[in-house]
Amino acid sequence: MWKAIKIFGFIVGAYAVARALVEPFVIDMSDPATYQGDWGGPSLGGVLLAHCGPGVVAAVVMIWALLRRRSRFRGQN
């Protein structure tokens, strides 16, 4: 059961990371009218934090988990 939860978490995390990478290219940063109605708006910083923040957090947690798992397997040899 835990393995399925971890796999689901990595899939959701990968989606958040992909969205964080794509978001700056999807919105027109020079035109506030394109993003002021989005979550975190009307400021550009708020929009980027709301849309890219979860992806950054997910990337950090995923890297931490992979490094932790890697070090655990190295300790067994």
N, C-alpha and C positions, 0 to 999 in steps of 0.2 A: 504493500500500500504506500509506504513512504517513497519507494522508487517512482511510482506513478505521480505522486505529488511533486517530487523534485523535477521530473521530466516536464510536467505541466508548468511549473514555475519557470523553468528555463525557456519554454516556448513563449510564455507571457513576457518574460524579460527580454527575449530576442525581439519580440514585437516592439517593446518600448524603446529598445536601443535603435532599431530601424527607424522608428518614427522620429526619434531625436535627431538622427542623422539627416533625415529627409526634410524635416520641418523648416529649417532656414531657407531651403530652396523653393519651398512651396508658397510661402508668403512673400509678398512684395514689401521688403523692409523700408523702402523709401516712401511708401504710401500708407499712412496710418489708417485710412479708410478700409483697407483690406484685412486688417487684423484687430480693429478696435472692438468688434463684437465677439471675438473669440474668448475662450477661458483665459483669465489673467489680464485681459485688456482693460483699459484702452492703451496702456503703455507697452512698448516693444519688449522691454525687460520682463514684464509680467507674463506676457504671452510666451516668450522663450522659456521662462522658468516653469510655467505650467505645462508646456508641451515637451520640453527637452529635459527638465529636471528628473522626472521618473526614469528616463532612459539612462541618464548619467548614474543615478543611484543603482539601477538594475545592472549596469555594466560593472560597477564597483563590486557589488555583491556577487555577481557571477564570477568575476576574476578571483575574488577572495575565496569563493567556494572551490574553484578549480585548483588554485594554488594549495589550499588546505588538503584537498584530496590527493594531490600529487605528492605532497610532503609525507602524507600518511602511508602511501604506497612505497615511497623510498625508504621509510623507516623499517619496513618489513624485510627488505633484502639484506 
